[in-house]
Amino acid sequence: LVPPEIVKFVTMGRKTVVVTGGTGLVGKGGEFAVSQDRHDDEEWIFLSSKDCDISDMEQTKALFAKHKPTHVIHLAAMVGGLFRNMRQNADFLRVNLQMNDCVLHCCHQYGVEKLISCLSTCIFPDKTSYPIDESMVHNGPPHSSNFGYAYAKRMLDIQNRAYREQYGCKFTSIIPTNIFGPHDNYHLEDGHVIPALIHKSYVAKRDKTPLTVFGSGTPLRQFVFSRDLGRLIIWALRNYDEVDPIILSVGEEDEVSIRDVALEVAGAMGVDDVQFDSTKADGQFKKTANNAKLRRYLPDFQFTPFAAAVQESVKWFVDNYDTARK
């Protein structure tokens, strides 16, 4: 028997959408997108780690009992750049497994109608053919630099399938490529590549020193602007019902080298002297993703041009330097 306090929340057609990790990079992109495309039958609640430790089951249950979500977008995760992942693989594995178990179990127990969780292209096999697509997530070990994070995220796909098979839950996941935009984490050592470069460029301009980029600059990446991703996540919540994940990304033709990224960021910040320290690790050379599935659903979706998105991201950091996470 289901305990009386664990019931399906009936809302007469209204949606209450809870977003975990709602004040981070992707959550803020989603919040911006919701502000541009608001539906009267939707209430959106963007939560942060201050609202609840979702690696704790009792706190997560209390959160669900309080907000009574009909839909959940699970963005919260322990995340970091290449060098933090290399230092803390055990932490990334354990914390993310705990978060995911709490959220998915509560979505099932409290009768959530739909759950979308966020994966990443860095979870794909290191040794693979390119471009990668949604069918290849589990086809081999991930890159050794971030295996803890990668296996925890892969398990979300397994959990989605298990809950759907056993209980009929409508759980699915999205796979963005490298995300950047306003409200990122700009930590100089632990941030992802674009926010770290933005902060480094800011310091270089302020101190009149060269911008030193870790690595050779040769690796290739596809970058998606957080506000574009926010629009796609809202679309997925309202329209995407497959259990199989879907890659949300710009096309293969929009892949850029880290060297080009660094020069774009430096140019937007007004820094002329850019140097590359090839004694530092490059990480995975490339992880080119195929967005054909997304294009079958949304053939006319327009992504923000990369240069314009970098300009906007740099401006946001400069304007919000005192309060930005760093």
C-alpha angles and dihedrals in degrees: 000000000000112000111250093244091058104072137139109267111236114205105168094247097318120126123221106194117196116195117198113206085025097155096051130090097285095036092054089048088054093047090053091049092049089052088058096045109030121171120204093224094057130083113191122203116189110198133192134198087266089067096052143349097233092191085072113078097206093050090048092051090051090051092053092046090052100047100029095210121202091189131027132197107196109205101142115113143140101258139170146151129277099282096047090049090052091053099044112033093139092052093048091051098046101041095046093047089052094049093048094048092051095048098044094044092050092046087056096043095047096045099245109185097216137008127191118190127191122239128172139228089239088075093068121104116284092220105051145117121265141274096039120214138189094274094061103062096108100034097111145336118312122239111296093235094071106016093134095058092039097054092045090053093045088056089061088067090049091048092049090054094045094050091046093048096045102033107015092244116168096229123151141153143224128218114210122186120228108330127207138163144100119343094029125146105263098188108152095224106023102035125103118263103271099042090044090051091048091054092044090050090050090053092045092052093045094047096036092236132131120273106245114203119200113236134016096292092235101111116105127225141173112226126200122197111239094232091053089049089050090057091049094049091053089050090050092050092052100036118013114090107160118114089219113092122251126218112232106198149118114265129276089258090064095060112127135190122247087241090059090045092052092049091048092051093044091050092050089051094045097247117143105180111073121170131182123219103208092182087077123083120270098200119208111359095222143340102189111190129206114226095188092119092054090048091053088059098035110021094164101045110135119215120205109257110258096239092050092048091050091049091052092046093050092048091051092052093048092047092047101034096128095054103030117114107260 
